[in-house]
Amino acid sequence: MNKEVSKKEALDYHQYPNPGKIAIDTTTNLNTQRDLSLAYTPGVAYPCLEIQEDPKMAFKYTAKKNLVAVISNGTAVLGLGNIGALASKPVMEGKSVLFKKFSAIDSFDIEVDETKVEEFCQVVKAISPTFGGINLEDIGSPACFEIEHKLIEQLDIPVMHDDQHGTAIITTAGLINACDLINKKLEDLKVIVVGAGAAAISCARMYKAVGVQNIIMCDSKGVIHKQRNDLNKYKKEFAIDESMTKLDAFRDADVILGLSRPGTFTQKHISLMANEPIIFALSNPTPELYPSEILEIRDKAIVGTGRSDFNNQINNVLGFPFIFRGALDVQAKKINMTMKKAAAYAIANLAKEPVTKEVKDIFGTDLFYSKEYIIPKPFDKRLIVEVSSAVAKAAIQSGVSKMQDFDIQNYKKHLATLI
């Protein structure tokens, strides 16, 4: 198990050797007078005019092709809540570091001190020419749905709210493999979603997209059903016909997806489930129930959490760096469900492959496809190859990229050289 991170260690990490976690470096020479003339005036005028004539040339002559903005207004930061734009900056810098480390994508963190949907979207739209993609982060629900929808409609570069879709993609990958291990079909599952925020809604939508038909969602007031008059339009999407108690909902359930807080389901709820359940307890850092508490009631359960010190960590870093990598490389206009499903299946398939010695050495344990290993580890360098190529291919096949003569095998070889 990982050693607990102390406050001093974390604060020292963020201030030494320099404050923060990111910096800017140059990619061209700037050592001579001629270099200066090429990098700035007069030479810089030539690419400016090329871009004025054809905006697509920005992908050829600027960093736009490999640059993602990580943007937040600080209204839903980790488990800290609405702490404001400035206080969210360490998290956004951290996200930028993950983009660079795992997928060689450059990133600027941008903290926008605006909570109104329309005004926030105006800011992002105004600065969007700088970037090849927009990663929205830690924006409160339900505003996050409207913000993402508006920006996808308004911009011609991929926009993704990772808190929604990252969790959906990784849990879908885990669900695919968990079903494989217990020999159940996705369409036969009874899934209970505990929590009804942005991630929960997105996960439920994606589960439907891969074949799950029976989903019951619970919020803080209980089961979401059509007789309730306190539901927003996003919750109404998953309202079931009949009213029932939460305990009744859990009876014979195959899956729990917990995206809530500690204690929102208990061992009593687990005892009502199928004998070999799949339980993702993703409240973080304290899960709804600890794995040991779940296994005490259902010893055949497959359990995942958001923590790195337990098996089957549901970690968004398995998804977003590689999804954006694939989208950027084929200049996709958006990230659609076809691309997200391709990412989920690529992640699921990689877990079935023999684990590399490098990954085993990092985590200090033998790893193989099983109930304790249903999704890959974050430092598996094959993720960039398999997930990014699957996303790029899906973007082309679904029509959101117009790239022609795309050579998937050469692209995979290129991806393998990036990290």
Buried (B, 14 or more C-beta within 10 A) or exposed (E): EEEEEEEEEEEEEBEEEEEBBBEEEEEEEEEEEEEEEBEEEEEEEEBEEBBEEEEEBBBEBBEBBBBBBBBBBBBBBEEEEBBBBEEBBBBBBBBBBBBBBBBBBBBBBBBBEBBEBEEBBEBBBEBBEBBBBBBBBBBBBBBBBBBBBBBBEEBEBBBBBBBBBBBBBBBBBBBBBBBBBBEBEBEEBBBBBBBBBBBBBBBBBBBBBBEBEBBBBBBEEEBBBEEBEEBEEBBEBBBBEEEBEBEEBBBEBBBBBBBBBBEBBBEEBBEBBBEBBBBBBBBBEBBBBBBEBBBEBBEEBBBBBBBEEBBBBBBBBBBBBBBBBBBBBBBBBBBBBBBBBBBBBBBBBBBEEEBBEEBBEEEEEEBEBEBBBBBBBBBBBBBBBBBBBBBBBBBBEBEBBEEEEBEEEEBBEBBEEBB
